[in-house]
Amino acid sequence: MGNRLSKIYTRTGDDGTTGLGDGTRVAKDCARVEAYGAVDECNSTIGMVLAVREIPAELRRVLVEVQHDLFDLGGELCIPGHRSITDAHVEKLEQALDEFNAGLPPLKEFILPGGGAAAASCHLARAIARRAERRAWSLAREESVAAEPMRYLNRLSDLLFVLARVLARHETGQEVLWRRDRTAG
């Protein structure tokens, strides 16, 4: 395969438009660009989680696979009519969710984002996955979008929550719990 990016800047976006994967020019703030942009942000934040050296190998493997899936999902959103994400992708997330959640104690309080660098980054990725899902639903109200990307993003945010719990326990031995009964001051 030849070079995909031989020139990084093109100046074609200086007018507030960008090119979709099918060559169509659209506004940089249109729903489709917002959706795949949020997916890219989520993928980048997962990269922050993976930048922490000391994370469990199985967790690392799952997150790298998710990054590949998110790249495909972003491509699906960037090319109208293109399909990449299937029920099998969603099922794979559900399996990982079940496996990682099985070793965690039941929640009795809400979890605050934190716990260590990887756990906090994983919480950030979870919040961005939720935003990506909202942006994908906004796009689906305007244009035809398959259901699988939204289902994938919904399960991904759940998985990232569970992985953040695993990472907090791995990094600091505990999770940061919200305290309902704290006093102000």
C-alpha positions as CSV (number, residue, x, y, z in Angstrom):
1,M,0.0,0.0,0.0
2,G,1.3,3.5,-0.8
3,N,1.5,6.4,1.5
4,R,-1.9,7.5,2.7
5,L,-0.8,10.9,4.0
6,S,1.9,12.4,1.8
7,K,0.8,15.9,2.7
8,I,-0.6,16.7,6.2
9,Y,-2.1,20.1,5.4
10,T,-4.3,20.8,2.4
11,R,-5.9,24.1,3.2
12,T,-9.3,22.7,2.0
13,G,-10.7,23.0,5.4
14,D,-10.0,26.7,5.8
15,D,-13.5,27.5,4.7
16,G,-15.1,25.6,7.6
17,T,-15.7,22.4,5.7
18,T,-14.2,19.0,5.8
19,G,-14.2,16.0,3.5
20,L,-16.1,12.8,4.4
21,G,-14.8,9.4,3.5
22,D,-16.9,9.4,0.3
23,G,-15.5,12.8,-0.8
24,T,-18.6,14.8,0.2
25,R,-17.7,18.2,1.7
26,V,-19.7,19.1,4.9
27,A,-19.5,21.7,7.7
28,K,-16.9,20.9,10.3
29,D,-19.6,21.1,13.0
30,C,-22.2,18.9,11.3
31,A,-23.7,16.0,13.2
32,R,-21.7,13.4,11.3
33,V,-18.3,15.1,12.0
34,E,-19.3,15.6,15.7
35,A,-20.1,11.9,16.0
36,Y,-16.9,10.6,14.4
37,G,-14.9,13.3,16.2
38,A,-16.2,12.2,19.6
39,V,-15.3,8.6,18.6
40,D,-11.7,9.8,17.8
41,E,-11.5,11.6,21.2
42,C,-12.6,8.4,23.0
43,N,-10.0,6.4,21.0
44,S,-7.3,8.9,21.9
45,T,-8.2,8.8,25.6
46,I,-8.0,5.0,25.6
47,G,-4.4,5.6,24.2
48,M,-3.8,7.6,27.5
49,V,-4.9,4.5,29.5
50,L,-2.6,2.3,27.5
51,A,0.3,4.8,28.0
52,V,0.5,3.7,31.6
53,R,3.0,0.8,31.7
54,E,1.7,-1.2,34.6
55,I,-1.7,-2.4,33.5
56,P,-2.8,-6.0,33.4
57,A,-2.0,-7.7,30.0
58,E,-5.5,-9.0,29.4
59,L,-6.9,-5.5,30.0
60,R,-4.3,-4.0,27.6
61,R,-5.3,-6.6,25.0
62,V,-9.0,-5.7,25.3
63,L,-8.3,-2.0,25.0
64,V,-6.1,-2.3,22.0
65,E,-8.8,-4.3,20.3
66,V,-11.3,-1.6,21.2
67,Q,-9.0,1.0,19.7
68,H,-9.1,-0.9,16.4
69,D,-12.9,-1.2,16.6
70,L,-13.3,2.5,17.3
71,F,-11.2,3.3,14.3
72,D,-13.6,1.1,12.2
73,L,-16.6,2.7,13.9
74,G,-15.3,6.2,13.1
75,G,-14.9,5.1,9.5
76,E,-18.4,3.9,9.5
77,L,-19.6,7.3,10.7
78,C,-17.3,9.1,8.3
79,I,-18.6,7.3,5.2
80,P,-22.4,7.5,4.7
81,G,-23.8,4.0,4.1
82,H,-20.6,2.2,5.1
83,R,-20.9,-0.6,7.6
84,S,-18.1,-2.0,9.9
85,I,-19.6,-2.6,13.3
86,T,-21.7,-5.7,13.7
87,D,-23.5,-7.6,16.5
88,A,-20.3,-9.6,17.0
89,H,-18.4,-6.5,18.0
90,V,-21.1,-5.7,20.6
91,E,-21.1,-9.3,21.9
92,K,-17.3,-9.2,22.2
93,L,-17.7,-6.2,24.5
94,E,-20.4,-7.9,26.5
95,Q,-18.1,-11.0,27.1
96,A,-15.3,-8.8,28.2
97,L,-17.7,-6.9,30.5
98,D,-18.9,-10.1,32.1
99,E,-15.3,-11.4,32.6
100,F,-13.9,-8.3,34.2
101,N,-17.0,-7.5,36.3
102,A,-17.1,-11.1,37.7
103,G,-14.1,-10.3,40.0
104,L,-15.4,-7.0,41.4
105,P,-17.5,-6.6,44.5
106,P,-21.0,-5.3,44.1
107,L,-21.3,-1.5,44.2
108,K,-23.0,0.0,47.2
109,E,-22.1,3.6,46.4
110,F,-21.2,5.6,43.3
111,I,-17.6,5.7,42.1
112,L,-15.8,9.0,41.7
113,P,-13.5,9.2,38.7
114,G,-9.9,8.6,40.0
115,G,-7.9,5.9,41.6
116,G,-4.7,6.3,39.7
117,A,-3.5,7.6,36.3
118,A,-4.9,4.7,34.2
119,A,-8.1,4.4,36.2
120,A,-8.7,8.2,35.9
121,S,-8.0,8.1,32.2
122,C,-10.3,5.2,31.8
123,H,-13.1,7.2,33.5
124,L,-12.4,10.0,31.1
125,A,-12.6,7.6,28.1
126,R,-16.0,6.4,29.6
127,A,-17.4,9.9,29.7
128,I,-16.2,10.6,26.1
129,A,-17.7,7.3,25.0
130,R,-21.1,8.5,26.4
131,R,-20.7,11.7,24.5
132,A,-19.8,9.8,21.3
133,E,-23.0,7.8,21.8
134,R,-25.1,11.0,22.2
135,R,-23.5,12.5,19.1
136,A,-24.2,9.3,17.1
137,W,-27.9,9.4,18.2
138,S,-28.0,13.1,17.1
139,L,-26.7,12.0,13.7
140,A,-29.3,9.2,13.6
141,R,-32.1,11.7,14.0
142,E,-30.9,13.5,10.9
143,E,-29.6,10.6,8.7
144,S,-29.7,6.9,8.5
145,V,-27.2,5.2,10.8
146,A,-27.1,1.6,11.7
147,A,-28.0,0.6,15.3
148,E,-24.8,-1.3,16.0
149,P,-22.5,1.7,16.4
150,M,-24.8,3.1,19.1
151,R,-25.1,-0.2,20.8
152,Y,-21.3,-0.6,20.7
153,L,-20.7,2.8,22.2
154,N,-23.3,2.1,24.9
155,R,-21.6,-1.2,25.9
156,L,-18.1,0.4,25.6
157,S,-18.9,3.0,28.2
158,D,-20.1,0.2,30.5
159,L,-16.9,-1.7,29.8
160,L,-14.7,1.3,30.5
161,F,-16.5,1.9,33.8
162,V,-15.8,-1.7,34.8
163,L,-12.2,-1.5,33.6
164,A,-11.7,1.8,35.5
165,R,-12.8,-0.1,38.7
166,V,-10.3,-2.9,37.9
167,L,-7.5,-0.4,37.3
168,A,-8.2,1.6,40.5
169,R,-7.9,-1.6,42.5
170,H,-4.8,-2.6,40.5
171,E,-3.1,0.8,40.9
172,T,-4.1,1.9,44.5
173,G,-5.9,-1.1,45.9
174,Q,-9.2,0.7,46.2
175,E,-11.8,2.7,44.4
176,V,-12.7,6.3,45.1
177,L,-16.3,6.1,46.5
178,W,-18.7,9.0,46.6
179,R,-19.6,9.7,50.2
180,R,-23.3,10.6,50.6
181,D,-23.0,11.5,54.3
182,R,-20.1,14.0,54.1
183,T,-20.6,17.3,55.8
184,A,-19.9,20.6,54.0
185,G,-17.1,22.7,55.1
